[in-house]
């Protein structure tokens, strides 16, 4: 009877180890799939976020009464911003 208990405990432990390895492989597969998807979508995401950024800058400029990029500190020294 004691040998059966030892065999059972060894079997359960080995199965749990295999399960952990399977979860590790599954996590790696998901990470690779996410990396591939983000790589393929990267350029379009950059375009989308650039558009959102320019819309936010334009909205801020309109709210503050300043046109273009002259009100964000980057227009300092720009002849177009100096004339306003």
C-alpha positions as CSV (number, residue, x, y, z in Angstrom):
1,X,0.0,0.0,0.0
2,X,2.8,2.4,0.8
3,X,4.4,1.9,-2.6
4,X,1.1,2.8,-4.3
5,X,0.9,6.0,-2.3
6,X,4.5,6.9,-3.2
7,X,3.7,6.1,-6.9
8,X,0.6,8.3,-6.7
9,X,2.4,11.2,-5.1
10,X,5.2,11.0,-7.7
11,X,2.6,10.9,-10.5
12,X,0.8,13.9,-9.2
13,X,4.0,15.9,-8.7
14,X,5.2,15.1,-12.2
15,X,1.8,16.1,-13.7
16,X,1.9,19.4,-11.9
17,X,5.3,20.1,-13.2
18,X,4.2,19.3,-16.7
19,X,1.2,21.6,-16.2
20,X,3.4,24.5,-15.2
21,X,5.6,23.9,-18.3
22,X,2.4,23.9,-20.5
23,X,1.3,27.2,-18.9
24,X,4.7,28.6,-19.6
25,X,4.5,27.6,-23.2
26,X,1.0,29.0,-23.5
27,X,2.1,32.4,-22.0
28,X,5.1,32.5,-24.4
29,X,2.8,31.7,-27.4
30,X,0.4,34.5,-26.4
31,X,3.3,36.9,-26.0
32,X,4.7,36.1,-29.4
33,X,1.2,36.5,-31.0
34,X,0.8,39.9,-29.3
35,X,4.2,41.0,-30.4
36,X,3.4,40.0,-34.0
37,X,0.1,41.7,-34.0
38,X,1.5,44.9,-32.5
39,X,4.3,44.9,-35.0
40,X,1.9,44.6,-37.9
41,X,-0.4,47.3,-36.5
42,X,2.5,49.5,-35.4
43,X,2.5,52.0,-38.3
44,X,-1.2,52.4,-38.4
45,X,-1.3,53.0,-34.6
46,X,1.4,55.6,-34.9
47,X,-0.7,57.4,-37.6
48,X,-3.8,57.2,-35.4
49,X,-2.1,58.6,-32.4
50,X,-0.3,61.3,-34.4
51,X,-3.7,62.4,-35.6
52,X,-5.1,62.5,-32.1
53,X,-2.1,64.5,-30.9
54,X,-2.5,67.1,-33.6
55,X,-6.3,67.3,-32.9
56,X,-5.6,67.9,-29.2
57,X,-2.9,70.5,-29.9
58,X,-5.3,72.3,-32.3
59,X,-8.1,72.2,-29.6
60,X,-5.8,73.6,-27.0
61,X,-4.6,76.3,-29.3
62,X,-8.2,77.2,-30.2
63,X,-9.2,77.3,-26.5
64,X,-6.3,79.6,-25.6
65,X,-6.8,81.8,-28.7
66,X,-3.4,81.0,-30.2
67,X,-3.1,79.6,-33.7
68,X,-0.8,76.8,-34.6
69,X,2.1,75.7,-32.4
70,X,3.0,79.2,-31.2
71,X,1.4,78.7,-27.8
72,X,3.2,75.5,-26.9
73,X,6.6,76.9,-26.3
74,X,8.1,75.3,-29.4
75,X,7.3,78.3,-31.6
76,X,9.7,80.7,-29.7
77,X,12.0,82.3,-32.2
78,X,9.8,81.4,-35.1
79,X,9.1,84.4,-37.4
80,X,5.5,83.3,-37.9
81,X,4.9,83.2,-34.1
82,X,6.8,86.5,-33.5
83,X,4.4,88.3,-35.8
84,X,1.3,87.3,-33.9
